[in-house]
Amino acid sequence: MTKPHEFPHDFKGKVAIVTGASSGIGQAVAEAIASYGSHTVFLSRSGAETIASELNATGHSALSLSCDVSDEAQVKTAIATVFQKHGQIDILINNASINQIAKIEDISLEDWNKVMATNLTSQFLCCKHVVPIMKQQRSGKIVNVSSIAGHFRSKLSGIHYVASKAGSIGFTRQLAYELAPFQINVNAICPSQTYTPMLAATLPPEAEQKLIDSIPLGRIASMEEQVNVILFLASQLSSYMTGAIVDVNGGQL
């Protein structure tokens, strides 16, 4: 009889990098992985130092690095810092994301580039500089956070957000194909609307009930429900999954 992996204990001693980790889903997943024994690195422009300090004070291992993940020089430096400190990188969770509601004629090129840089280019840059390390290890877990909007359309996002999330799906599938010979798993999660600070900032109160009515499960997801799936994809429980695009959307089509 095959012995199952002891999730979440297989995170112990692993080195995990989480982008966009200063709030929302990113913060929640970084805190969870740290609590399960990993050396967790919070990558964000700002705001994660206090979170990391609180984790360290309770006996966990966390490091906050200020990093604009759309800037290659900053990403390269951050990844090198992590590798120099720990000698390995086992998990990369690309979660950094921004949203903007606007019609196409109201989106400036600057707006377009900013959303694309944060939501898609950041995934490319982080993978570009982590992958050589994972190839040497012949192991690794990469989880890209896309969106239900990448599959369909969205009333709560601009076309640049939707395009960036669709790009993340294609990026995930191709990277999974490239890295499979090195035993590196690359998967993506496509959350639907989730109670996060980003949703609170973009969802008009009058639209909330209409949104709930459109979800077969009859409620908006909690952050924990998204985090649980990310943890699964980052663990050895998903060892035979790569190139998968996992919808966590309450049954929305």
Buried (B, 14 or more C-beta within 10 A) or exposed (E): EEEEEEBBEBBEEBBBBBBBBBBBBBBBBBBBBBBBBBBBBBBBBEBBBEBBEEBBEEEBBBBBBBBBBBBBEBBBBBBEBBBEEBEBBBBBBBBBBBBBBBEEEEBEEEBBEBBBBBBBBBBBBBBEBBBEBBBEBEBBBBBBBBBBBBBEEBEBBBBBBBBBBBBBBBBBBEBBEEBEEBBBBBBBBBBBBBBBEBBEEBBEEEEEEEBBEBBEEEEBBEBEBBBEBBBBBBBBBBEEBBBBBBBBBBEBE
